[in-house]
């Protein structure tokens, strides 16, 4: 199976396995994945245009060239911003108001790299050239600007890291 079909199926699975679940989100995922995988410049321009219209209508700012693994879930997906240079792993969840951005100066100049199975709560902000490990739960309203080890729960501002095996258990459903 090609990467496009595998990513779309994993994305649909996260919405309960139904194409009808959140029609605009399914449409967004399809446009994003097509724009991300096409190499034809004319078709890419068409997908970028459609993705731009769809993104502005639903307040989702995720660049067509953003590197996002399969199984992305956008929960209550308004006001989500992801820097085009950020890298998101597989089976990530972004909730309403999440910002994943870059720092433009200082020690952490750049955009974040986020591992697999990461759940980011509503109105959380992740900034800077940091690495977030696998199986991490970032609580709502948390500001993260430092590296987070795998199997952790992150709370508050400044972020407090609490080790926890299976941190995202019950939050993220993965199809094997």
C-alpha positions in Angstrom: 0.0 0.0 0.0 1.4 3.4 -0.8 2.1 6.1 1.8 -0.8 8.3 0.8 -3.4 5.5 1.3 -1.9 4.3 4.5 -1.8 7.8 6.0 -5.4 8.5 4.9 -6.6 5.2 6.4 -4.8 5.8 9.6 -6.3 9.4 9.8 -9.8 8.1 9.2 -9.3 5.4 11.8 -8.6 8.1 14.4 -12.0 9.6 13.6 -13.9 6.4 14.4 -13.2 4.8 11.1 -15.9 6.7 9.3 -15.4 9.0 6.4 -18.4 11.0 7.6 -16.9 11.8 11.0 -16.2 15.5 10.8 -16.5 15.9 7.0 -14.4 19.1 6.9 -11.6 17.4 8.9 -11.6 14.4 6.5 -11.5 16.8 3.6 -8.6 18.7 5.2 -6.7 15.5 5.8 -7.2 14.4 2.2 -6.1 17.7 0.8 -3.1 17.9 3.1 -1.9 14.4 2.4 -2.3 14.9 -1.4 -0.4 18.2 -1.3 2.2 16.5 0.8 2.8 13.6 -1.6 2.4 15.0 -5.1 5.4 16.0 -7.1 3.6 17.5 -10.1 3.9 21.3 -9.7 0.6 22.1 -11.4 -1.3 19.6 -9.2 0.5 20.8 -6.1 -0.5 24.4 -6.9 -4.2 23.3 -7.1 -4.0 21.3 -3.8 -2.2 24.3 -2.1 -5.0 26.6 -3.3 -7.8 24.3 -2.0 -6.0 23.6 1.2 -5.5 27.3 1.8 -9.2 28.0 1.3 -10.2 25.1 3.5 -7.6 26.1 6.2 -8.8 29.7 6.4 -12.4 28.6 6.6 -11.7 26.3 9.6 -8.8 28.2 11.2 -6.3 25.4 10.8 -2.8 26.7 10.0 -0.8 23.6 8.9 1.5 24.1 6.0 1.2 21.7 3.0 4.9 20.8 3.4 4.8 20.1 7.1 6.2 16.7 8.0 3.4 14.8 9.9 3.2 11.1 10.4 0.1 9.0 9.9 -2.8 8.9 12.3 -3.1 12.6 12.9 -6.2 13.6 14.9 -7.4 17.2 15.2 -9.8 17.3 18.1 -12.2 20.3 18.0 -9.9 21.6 15.3 -10.3 25.4 15.4 -7.3 27.7 15.9 -4.6 25.1 15.4 -1.2 26.4 14.2 1.7 24.2 13.2 5.0 25.7 12.0 5.9 24.3 8.5 9.3 23.3 9.8 7.9 21.3 12.8 8.1 17.5 12.6 5.2 15.5 14.1 5.4 11.7 14.5 2.7 9.1 14.1 -0.5 9.0 16.0 -0.4 12.5 17.4 -3.4 14.4 18.7 -3.7 18.2 18.5 -6.6 19.8 20.3 -8.3 23.2 19.9 -6.0 26.2 20.3 -2.7 24.3 20.0 0.3 26.3 18.7 3.5 24.5 17.6 5.9 27.3 16.7 9.5 28.3 16.3 11.8 30.5 18.2 13.7 33.0 16.1 16.6 33.7 18.4 18.4 32.2 21.3 19.6 28.7 22.2 16.4 27.1 20.9 16.2 28.8 17.6 14.1 26.6 15.3 11.0 24.5 15.4 10.1 21.4 17.5 10.4 17.7 16.7 7.5 15.8 18.3 7.6 12.0 18.7 5.0 9.3 18.2 1.9 9.0 20.3 1.9 12.5 21.6 -1.3 14.1 22.9 -1.3 17.9 23.1 -4.2 19.4 25.1 -6.3 22.5 24.3 -4.5 25.9 24.3 -1.0 24.4 24.8 2.0 26.0 23.2 5.2 24.1 22.1 8.0 26.4 20.8 11.7 26.2 19.9 14.1 23.6 18.6 13.2 21.1 21.2 12.5 17.3 21.1 9.5 15.7 22.6 9.8 12.0 23.0 7.3 9.2 22.4 4.2 8.6 24.5 4.0 12.1 26.0 0.8 13.8 27.3 0.9 17.6 27.3 -1.9 18.9 29.6 -4.2 21.7 28.5 -2.8 25.3 28.9 0.8 24.1 29.1 3.8 26.0 27.7 6.6 23.8 26.6 10.0 25.2 25.6 12.4 22.5 26.7 13.1 18.8 25.8 10.7 16.3 27.1 11.7 12.7 27.6 9.6 9.8 26.4 6.9 8.4 28.7 6.1 11.7 30.4 3.2 13.9 31.4 3.8 17.6 31.1 1.8 20.1 33.2 1.7 23.9 33.6 3.8 27.0 32.9 6.7 26.6 33.4 6.3 23.0 32.4 6.6 20.4 35.1 7.6 16.9 33.8 6.3 13.8 35.5 7.5 10.4 34.4 4.7 8.0 33.5 4.7 4.7 31.7 1.8 4.6 29.2 1.2 8.3 29.6 -1.2 8.5 26.7 -3.1 5.3 27.4 -6.8 6.0 27.1 -6.1 9.2 25.1 -4.8 7.7 21.9 -6.2 4.7 20.0 -3.7 3.1 17.6 -4.5 0.6 14.9 -1.8 -2.0 14.7 
